[in-house]
Amino acid sequence: MDLHGSSNLKAIPDLSMATNLEILNLELCQSLVKLPSSIRNLNKLLNLDMLGCESLAILPTGFNLKSLDRLNFKQCSKLKTFPKFSTNISVLNLFGTNIEEYPSHLHLENLVEFSISKEEESNMKQWERAKPLTPFLAMMLSPTLTRLYLENIPSLVELPSSFQNLIQLKNLTIIDCMNLETLPTGINLQSLDSLSFKGCSRLRSFPEISTNISRLCLDRTWIEEVPWWIEKFSNLTNLGLRGCRRLKCVSLHISKLKHLEDALFPACGALTRVELSGYSSGMKADNIDTASSSLPQVELDFRDCFNLDPETVLHQESIIFKYMLFPGKEEVPSYFTYRTTGVSSLTIPLLHVPLSQPFFRFRVGALVTNSRDKFVELEVKCEFKDRFGNNFDYDIYFKVYNHYYPLEDDYILAILDCRIPLNEENAPLAQRNYYDHVEINVHISSRSWRSFEIKEWGIRLLEDSSSVKNRLGNPNSTLPHVSEAEEGNMGYNTPVQGLVNEIEHSGESGDNNVETERSTKRIRVTLIEHITIHLSILFVSMTTEFFCREDLRKGETSRPGFDSPSKRKLYLFGKSVS
């Protein structure tokens, strides 16, 4: 029988003859005050749904239907008496009721889902006088339970030790239970997937209930630290600690949390230290880039964390992430080597950046207008070029989600971690270091009617820390592509000449010291060896380029790197050659 939505229904007719009734849907019958006594004759009733029957206050006596499997009293705000029902029930929803007493003896051996919460704030004193919920929970916790939802129950102080018996529990949600302080320890619920203690403001200890969870919400708790051993939560996808005002330290080993999608820490005003471990410091560059393609792309949110210095987090360059969000300040941090304002583009030389690696990695930092939209889309456009007009375009799109709304600043600082694959298919000339500069643009768009803008943005290449002298020490290092003007040395300061100037300059300051003179001589001897090596490489590079151009003009495509139509379309001297 389906009577849902009958808002003017005040009474139900006699059901004595409806002995075969299995489902009775009275959802949103807002005027219904009581159930008829004849309901106890429904020996085949499986499902009784009374969601939103806000006037319901009285249940008939003898309401103990052995056949009943699902009972829903959600949002029956005037219901104060715990209903008597069959112990065979599997789903019981008392969310939004105002039950004042719990039974002292009740064993629901088949219970799978259980939800309970208080409804009205005016009944707070009644709940505070109520018996502690812990003994009642101990009775309700059947090993068959898969979902437990408790909200806004002041009498809940601790969870019973019998929690360890919930071997099938998948979802545990405890919200706004302000007096909950103690959690059981030394247990590992193997089936638990989702865990929330949102708004349990006295909870201080990081939960050690299960290492198998994928979603963990600890918003508005008193937790002070995200410990290093969270790396044991190998299935974790979502971590939230919004508004944890006592949170001081976060330790995340991102490379071990391979499924992590977002870690949210906005409005944690006491947060001062964030350790985001990535790949091993001893890992070779090629291995780092290869491994990074399989690591999670994590969204990290530190907005309204005003005591956290973004620079200390950004200098942990071993970490791999999708984007980070920080409070916006007057300008982009000095961490970013190249900076500009508005929609201007940045042209960055690639003289000392090896493009023979699997990925070209850089970070974008942008001061973006703050908003209450659900997300903001950012587009990073890159165009690699050489002196002959050869180019390679690559665009990266970021959808920056707004998981937290009450923000104080006009701007947020968005950090984007960008990786561009440099394989033969995408960038046929990159493997030979033909591109000598890259032009980067950052654009913002949104699907809302609000206007957005980028106040300032900057770029940092992750190879910025490498010096010219370090590259001199590697005889296998590749020189950038040299143009025809360089071939004739038409007033252009070539890479070799630049190296001569740099090393000579390093020895000029010590001419008055004998040891310095000897050091300078040794440097010059070493320089001659390097010049010999680089001139040989330069000759091979120029010869290779000459034949490549000739082959392209003659239509020959059998040389390596030009064996498919997609790879043959290059731009030489501003003209398209296919």
Secondary structure, DSSP 8 states (H G I E B T S, - for coil): -B-TT-TT-------TT-TT--EEE-TT-TT--B--GGGGG-TT--EEE-TT-TT--B--TT---TT--EEE-TT-TT--S-----TT-SEEEEEEE------SS---TT--EEEEEE--GGGHHHHHHS--HHHHHHHH--TT--EEEEES-TT--B--GGGGG-TT--EEEEES-TT--B---S---TT--EEE-TT-TT--S---S-S--SEEE-TT----EE-GGGGG-TT--EEE-TT-TT--EEEEETTT-TT--EEE-TT-TT--EEEEE-S-TTS-HHHHHHHHTTS---EEE-TT-TTS-HHHHHT-TT---SEEEEE--SS--TT-SEEEETT--EEEE-TT----SSEEEEEEEEEEE---SSEEEEEEEEEEE-TTS-EEEEEEEEEEE--------SEEEEEEEEEEE--TTT-TTGGGT---EEEEEEEEE-SSSS---EEEEEEEETTTT--HHHHHT-TT-------HHHHTTSS---HHHHHHHHHHHHHHTTTTSHHHHHHHHHHHHHHHHHHHHHHHHHHHHHHHHHHHHHHHHHT---STT--SHHHH-EEETTEEE-
